[in-house]
Amino acid sequence: MAPTYPDFPKAEYEARWNKARAFMAEQNLDALWITERLNYEYFTGHRSAQNPIDKIRSYMFILPKDDDPVLITMPFEVAQVVTTTWIEKIETIGGLTGHVEFVSGVLDKMGLSKARIGTEMGREQYLGISYKAFNEIIASLPNAEFVDAAQIILDTRLIKSPAEIDYMRKSARMNAQTQVDILPRLEPGMTENEVARILRTALFEAGAETLTLLSVIAGAKPEGTTGMILSPTDRKIVEGEALGFDVGITHKGYTSDLARTFVVGEPSSELAEFYDWMMSVRRKADACLVPGKSPAELIDVVNQELAAAGMQTSGVGRVGHGVGFETTEYPSLAAFEDIVFEPGMVFACNPNFSNHFGFINAEDNWVITDTGADLLSDPMADLRIRSI
């Protein structure tokens, strides 16, 4: 029976499963065993409200190389599963104990007791079960081989489909427009927490499903410290200082990650000039987001601009990152990434600076197309710093 409210047509998920299977074949894997929440949601379409807050129950997805996928969940989730996903094979366990034996039994029943099984052991991957339970399941299937499938997962999620990009564009536009819309409501003397409350409320009113990140950063960092205090505090915003937002929201599970920097009142000439220079650097970085170029080439362009100005970024090790089902995901815009840009990749690009002006950042989201980078986060960050 077809689901009533799926996020995507069945073909979207079948394309994901088949892409993963192609990578599995390259590594001679018989199955992929997924336990982490967002990977689970990506492969199944089951976006459970319980899963993020419940660490005692099992939410898993198993993709055999040549059979239908299997979903493991709780009995009380079945109505949601059949309403929103295309998964037909559902295994449920009702109790709060016995999950190791149950999961082992499912793998055995699927004919995987002697299989080569890939799971979330490597780069940027985290298990959705405890380390102890994970090892107990492995020990219960001594004739199976469990191997790292991190790169398979990363590569499967790397290129976004047109349907995914549509959701991301909606998320990014809501995010970008709302950050501008609230500016007339802000005034000196408000605290960062008060500003955050206005921004948070407006984002939900605009249609955001969840917030993945909400930072409000007023003024410069404390003397003698490095980095920024990203969570809002009761510090009051002051005339003439920078005010920054860094915000992630979701639509249908898909995120956007946007940063904006404004100034309370009129900027000093020095702040205005620095912001102009920062945006010129960012635009040159944006111009590198084209098919055939690499993150290393983009970093080289940024480094040349920094060297010419005797400057350095805020020191986070990259000037951007992938965006998709997570606010920050693989790959990084960093020199060590061994990839080439391809159509369908989505990035947040933001060379940013933490200095005596404050946290100066302007982050937009772009999808790489056949001809260049297409802006998802319209309206784009201002080329000149905006006063509020």
Secondary structure, 3 states (H helix, E strand, C coil): CCCCCCCCCHHHHHHHHHHHHHHHHHCCCCEEEECCHHHHHHHHCCCCCCHHHCCCCCCEEEEECCCCCEEEECHHHHHHHHHHCCCCEEEECCCCCCHHHHHHHHHHHCCCCCCEEEECCCCCCCCCCCHHHHHHHHHHCCCCEEEECHHHHHHHHHCCCHHHHHHHHHHHHHHHHHHHHCHHHCCCCCEHHHHHHHHHHHHHHHCCCCEEEEEEEECCCCCCCCCCCCCCCCCECCCCCEEEEEEEEEECCEEEEEEEEEECCCCCHHHHHHHHHHHHHHHHHHCCCCCCCCHHHHHHHHHHHHHHHCCCCCCCCCCEEECCCCCCEEEECCCCCCCCCCCCCEEEECCCEEECCEEECCEEEEEECCCCEEECCCCCCCCCCEEC
